[in-house]
Amino acid sequence: MTPSAPSETATGLSPARVIGVMLAASIASTIGGLPFNSLPVMLGSLAEAFKLEPAAVGFMGSVCFAGYLVGTLGAPLWIERLNWRLLTVISALGTAGSFALSAHITDLKGQYIAWALIGFFASTMTCLGMRILADLPDKVRAFGVRQGVELSVTAAVLFALPPLVIAHWQYLGAASALALVVLVLGVSAIWVPARSVLADVGGASVAAANPKLPVAAWVGLLVFFVYLVGNIGLWAFLERIGAGLKMEPAQTGLVFAVLKLLGGVAAFSVGALGERWSPVKAHAGALLLLVAGLALLATATGFPAFALGAWVWEFAFTCGCVLQAAHIARQDPSGRAILLVPAAFALASMVGPGLAGQLYVPGAAQVLLLAALTSVVPLAAVWIRR
């Protein structure tokens, strides 16, 4: 069993204050997660509009997260120096504007630029949300709630996009709709704290000490990167796998909406468990579920098996993400390591789709195998350090 997390009162924060901060940071962070969470649907729609080959589809995803990586690497330089509410407004407007720009660009080179900008502005929202949550006492609960809120909102978006928007207005409608969603979510800037919540109660921000980043944090980041490469590669092509099974737009919308709802349930479940499960037990359970989902996807011949496989895989993948983000946050009291989690995510999102695009032809078997192999690494790491 892992040690219990410090209580809210021990850090000078009331339970109500902790809940308010968690929700505000989670809603703001949802903006940062939209490019990734909508990636299969958006890339699938873009592929249809521009008649793209799998390798080009994967490269578009990689370009988006190249911009995301630039943003994450720059975030540590300005997050502690700027007003967090102002930063939320600027990033939300930049993300919405980039989606709107992409909706009206008709050449492929222009789309690469637009998607790089989408990634850049969205990354700041992700980093900011994680930075705010790094000050809270129970890391697993904080990051579980964050991911649960993010995936629940995304589920509603993905439920509507394929049958109600893409089926009628194709990529133009999809990109325009996401721009509108970002603007609505940007209202959360009203509740985002202007600075560290620990400073509000007379404490020192976790970023203030600024010690050397612990080796354990670097190892955790490397493990998380490997885990993400295989699974993000699969995520980028999940819609294409379904398209190969001749799924209808309504079926696609249902699969991805329920998928993200289940991801939200997974995140909230891990958050509710908090620190009560041992790392080995938690990671082993997540791996078993993930492999079961991959097996269903590998043998799917129609909608039911594909949907069930995608749903089981998403549930397990989300659990693994929450557990690893919480572990990294625990390794570095300065809060700097948690700001590098989006950078690891961005690097994996650059490598994963591009690698999957090369492996996808003539089918998804190698992509599924890659996801399985990289998913073993977190459990192996936990087993070694126990």
C-alpha positions in Angstrom: 0.0 0.0 0.0 1.2 3.5 -0.7 1.2 6.1 2.0 -1.9 8.1 2.5 -2.1 11.6 0.9 -2.0 14.7 3.0 -5.4 16.1 3.9 -6.7 19.4 2.6 -6.6 21.0 6.0 -3.0 20.0 6.4 -2.2 22.2 3.4 -4.4 25.1 4.5 -7.0 24.5 1.8 -10.7 23.9 2.7 -12.5 21.0 1.0 -14.7 23.4 -0.9 -11.7 25.3 -2.2 -10.0 22.1 -3.4 -13.1 21.0 -5.3 -13.5 24.4 -6.9 -9.9 24.5 -8.0 -10.1 21.0 -9.3 -13.2 21.7 -11.4 -11.9 25.0 -12.8 -8.5 23.5 -13.8 -10.2 20.4 -15.3 -12.5 22.5 -17.5 -9.7 24.7 -18.7 -7.6 21.6 -19.3 -10.4 20.1 -21.4 -9.6 22.7 -24.1 -6.0 21.4 -24.2 -7.2 17.8 -24.6 -9.7 18.5 -27.4 -7.1 18.1 -30.3 -6.0 14.7 -29.0 -9.4 13.4 -27.9 -11.1 14.3 -31.2 -8.0 13.2 -33.2 -9.4 10.0 -34.9 -12.7 11.7 -35.9 -11.0 14.9 -37.1 -8.2 13.2 -39.0 -10.7 10.8 -40.5 -12.8 13.7 -41.7 -9.7 15.5 -43.0 -8.6 12.4 -44.8 -11.9 12.2 -46.6 -11.9 15.9 -47.5 -8.3 15.8 -48.9 -8.2 12.2 -50.0 -5.1 11.5 -47.8 -3.2 8.2 -47.6 -2.6 6.7 -44.1 1.0 8.0 -43.9 -0.2 11.5 -44.6 -2.9 11.2 -42.0 -0.4 10.1 -39.4 1.9 13.0 -40.4 -0.9 15.5 -39.8 -1.3 14.2 -36.3 2.5 14.4 -35.8 2.5 18.0 -37.0 -0.2 19.0 -34.6 1.8 17.6 -31.7 5.0 19.2 -32.9 3.3 22.5 -32.2 2.0 21.0 -28.9 5.6 20.1 -27.9 6.8 23.6 -28.6 4.1 25.0 -26.3 4.8 22.5 -23.5 8.5 23.3 -23.6 7.8 27.0 -23.4 5.2 26.7 -20.7 7.6 26.4 -17.7 9.1 29.7 -18.8 5.9 31.7 -18.6 3.3 29.9 -16.5 4.8 31.1 -13.2 5.2 34.7 -14.5 1.8 35.4 -16.0 -1.7 35.8 -14.6 -3.4 32.4 -15.0 -6.8 33.8 -15.9 -5.3 35.9 -18.6 -3.3 33.0 -19.9 -6.5 30.9 -20.1 -8.3 33.6 -22.2 -5.3 34.0 -24.6 -4.9 30.2 -25.1 -8.6 29.6 -25.6 -8.9 32.3 -28.2 -5.8 31.0 -29.9 -7.1 27.5 -30.0 -10.5 28.5 -31.3 -9.0 30.8 -33.9 -6.8 28.0 -35.2 -9.7 25.6 -35.5 -11.6 28.3 -37.4 -8.6 28.9 -39.7 -8.3 25.2 -40.4 -12.0 25.0 -41.3 -11.5 27.4 -44.2 -8.1 26.4 -45.6 -8.3 24.5 -48.8 -4.6 23.4 -49.4 -2.7 20.7 -47.5 0.3 22.9 -46.6 -2.0 25.4 -45.0 -3.6 22.6 -42.9 -0.2 21.6 -41.6 0.3 25.2 -40.3 -3.2 25.4 -38.8 -2.8 22.1 -37.0 0.6 23.1 -35.6 -1.1 26.3 -34.2 -3.9 24.2 -32.7 -1.4 22.1 -30.9 0.6 25.1 -29.7 -2.3 26.9 -28.1 -4.0 23.8 -26.7 -0.7 22.7 -25.0 -0.7 25.8 -22.7 -4.2 24.9 -21.4 -3.0 21.4 -20.6 0.1 22.6 -18.8 -1.8 25.2 -16.9 -4.4 22.7 -15.7 -1.8 20.3 -14.5 0.2 23.0 -12.9 -2.8 24.2 -10.9 -3.6 20.6 -9.8 0.0 19.9 -8.8 -0.6 22.1 -5.7 -3.4 19.9 -4.4 -2.8 17.2 -1.8 -4.2 14.0 -3.3 -2.5 13.6 -6.6 -4.4 10.6 -7.9 -7.8 12.1 -7.0 -6.9 15.5 -8.6 -5.7 14.0 -11.9 -8.5 11.5 -11.9 -11.1 14.3 -11.6 -9.3 16.3 -14.3 -9.3 13.5 -16.8 -12.8 12.5 -15.9 -14.2 16.0 -16.6 -12.1 16.3 -19.8 -13.4 13.0 -21.2 -17.0 13.5 -20.2 -17.1 16.8 -22.1 -15.4 15.2 -25.0 -17.9 12.4 -25.1 -20.7 14.8 -25.7 -18.7 16.5 -28.5 -17.9 13.2 -30.2 -21.4 12.0 -29.9 -22.6 14.9 -32.0 -19.8 15.4 -34.5 -20.1 12.4 -36.8 -23.9 12.1 -37.3 -24.9 15.7 -36.8 -22.0 17.7 -38.2 -19.6 15.7 -40.3 -22.3 13.8 -42.1 -23.8 17.1 -43.3 -20.9 19.6 -43.5 -17.8 17.4 -43.5 -14.5 18.8 -42.2 -15.6 22.4 -42.5 -18.4 21.8 -40.0 -16.3 19.7 -37.7 -13.5 22.3 -37.3 -16.0 25.1 -37.0 -17.9 23.2 -34.3 -14.7 22.6 -32.3 -13.9 26.3 -32.5 -17.3 27.1 -30.9 -16.8 24.4 -28.2 -13.5 25.9 -27.2 -15.0 29.4 -26.9 -17.7 28.1 -24.6 -15.2 26.2 -22.5 -13.0 29.3 -22.3 -15.6 30.9 -20.0 -14.0 28.8 -17.3 -11.3 31.5 -17.1 -13.6 33.2 -14.6 -13.0 30.5 -12.1 -9.3 29.7 -12.8 -7.1 31.0 -10.0 -4.9 33.9 -10.9 -1.9 32.2 -9.2 -0.9 29.2 -7.0 -3.6 28.3 -4.5 -1.0 27.7 -1.9 0.1 31.4 -2.1 -3.5 32.3 -1.3 -3.3 30.5 2.1 0.2 31.8 2.9 2.1 28.7 1.9 4.9 28.3 -0.6 4.1 27.1 -4.1 5.4 23.6 -4.9 7.4 25.3 -7.7 9.1 27.7 -5.4 11.8 25.3 -4.1 13.1 24.6 -7.6 15.5 21.7 -6.7 17.1 19.5 -9.3 14.6 17.2 -11.0 14.8 13.8 -9.2 16.0 10.8 -11.3 12.7 9.0 -10.4 10.7 11.7 -12.1 12.8 11.4 -15.3 12.3 7.6 -15.3 8.6 8.1 -14.8 8.5 10.5 -17.7 10.4 8.1 -19.9 8.1 5.2 -19.0 5.0 7.3 -19.7 6.4 8.3 -23.1 6.9 4.7 -24.1 3.4 3.8 -22.9 1.9 6.7 -24.9 3.7 6.0 -28.2 1.9 2.7 -28.9 -1.5 3.7 -27.5 -1.6 7.1 -29.2 -0.6 5.5 -32.5 -3.6 3.2 -32.1 -5.9 6.1 -31.1 -5.0 8.1 -34.2 -6.1 5.2 -36.4 -9.1 3.9 -34.4 -11.6 5.7 -36.7 -9.8 4.2 -39.8 -10.1 0.7 -38.3 -13.9 1.3 -37.8 -14.2 2.7 -41.3 -12.6 -0.5 -42.7 -15.6 -2.4 -41.1 -18.0 -0.2 -43.0 -19.5 1.5 -40.0 -22.2 4.2 -40.4 -21.6 7.8 -39.1 -24.2 7.2 -36.3 -22.3 4.1 -35.2 -19.0 6.0 -35.3 -20.5 8.8 -33.1 -21.9 6.2 -30.7 -18.6 4.4 -30.4 -16.5 7.5 -29.7 -19.0 9.1 -27.4 -19.4 6.1 -25.2 -15.7 5.5 -25.4 -14.9 8.9 -23.9 -17.7 8.5 -21.3 -16.1 5.2 -20.2 -12.7 7.0 -20.1 -14.3 9.6 -17.8 -15.7 6.8 -15.6 -12.3 5.2 -15.5 -10.6 8.5 -14.5 -13.3 9.2 -11.8 -12.9 5.6 -10.5 -9.2 5.9 -10.2 -9.6 9.3 -8.6 -12.1 7.9 -6.1 -9.7 5.1 -5.1 -7.0 7.7 -4.6 -3.9 6.2 -3.0 -5.6 3.1 -1.6 -4.4 0.5 -4.2 -0.8 -0.6 -4.5 0.9 0.5 -7.7 1.6 -3.1 -8.8 -2.1 -4.1 -8.4 -3.4 -1.0 -10.1 -1.1 -1.2 -13.1 -1.6 -5.0 -13.5 -5.4 -4.5 -13.5 -5.1 -1.8 -16.1 -2.8 -3.9 -18.3 -5.1 -6.9 -18.3 -8.1 -4.8 -19.3 -6.1 -3.1 -22.1 -4.9 -6.4 -23.6 -8.5 -7.7 -23.6 -9.6 -4.6 -25.5 -6.8 -5.0 -28.0 -7.7 -8.7 -28.6 -11.3 -7.7 -29.3 -10.2 -5.0 -31.8 -7.9 -7.5 -33.5 -10.7 -10.1 -34.0 -13.5 -7.6 -34.8 -15.5 -8.3 -37.9 -18.3 -5.8 -37.3 -19.7 -3.1 -35.1 -20.4 -4.9 -31.8 -16.9 -6.4 -31.4 -15.2 -3.2 -32.5 -17.2 -1.0 -30.2 -16.6 -3.3 -27.2 -12.9 -3.5 -27.9 -12.5 0.2 -28.3 -14.5 0.8 -25.0 -12.5 -1.7 -23.0 -9.2 -0.3 -24.4 -10.1 3.3 -23.6 -11.1 2.5 -20.0 -7.8 0.7 -19.4 -5.7 3.3 -21.2 -7.2 6.1 -19.2 -6.5 4.3 -15.9 -2.9 3.9 -16.9 -2.5 7.6 -17.8 -4.0 8.8 -14.4 -1.8 6.4 -12.4 1.4 7.5 -14.2 0.7 11.2 -14.0 0.1 10.9 -10.3 3.3 9.0 -9.8 5.3 11.6 -11.6 3.7 14.4 -9.6 4.7 12.6 -6.4 8.3 12.3 -7.4 9.0 16.1 -7.6 7.7 18.5 -4.9 8.8 21.5 -7.0 6.0 20.9 -9.5 8.3 21.1 -12.5 8.1 17.4 -13.4 4.3 17.6 -13.9 4.8 20.4 -16.4 6.9 17.9 -18.4 4.1 15.4 -18.6 2.4 17.3 -21.5 5.8 17.4 -23.2 6.1 13.6 -22.9 2.6 13.4 -24.2 3.5 15.7 -27.1 6.6 13.8 -28.1 4.6 10.5 -28.0 1.9 12.1 -30.1 4.5 13.2 -32.7 6.0 9.7 -32.8 2.9 7.5 -32.3 0.7 8.6 -35.3 3.6 8.7 -37.7 4.8 5.3 -36.6 1.3 3.8 -36.7 0.9 5.3 -40.2 3.9 3.3 -41.4 2.7 0.1 -39.6 -1.0 0.4 -40.6 -0.6 -0.8 -44.2 -2.1 -3.3 -45.1 -4.0 -3.5 -41.8 -4.1 -2.7 -38.1 -2.5 -5.9 -36.7 1.0 -4.3 -36.3 -0.5 -1.2 -34.7 -2.4 -3.3 -32.1 0.8 -5.2 -31.4 2.8 -2.0 -30.8 0.1 -0.8 -28.3 0.3 -4.1 -26.5 4.1 -4.1 -26.2 4.4 -0.5 -25.0 1.7 -1.1 -22.4 3.7 -3.7 -20.6 6.4 -1.2 -19.7 4.6 0.7 -16.9 3.9 -2.5 -15.0 7.5 -3.7 -15.5 8.8 -0.4 -14.1 6.5 -0.6 -11.1 7.5 -4.2 -10.5 11.2 -3.3 -10.6 11.0 -0.3 -8.2 8.7 -1.9 -5.6 
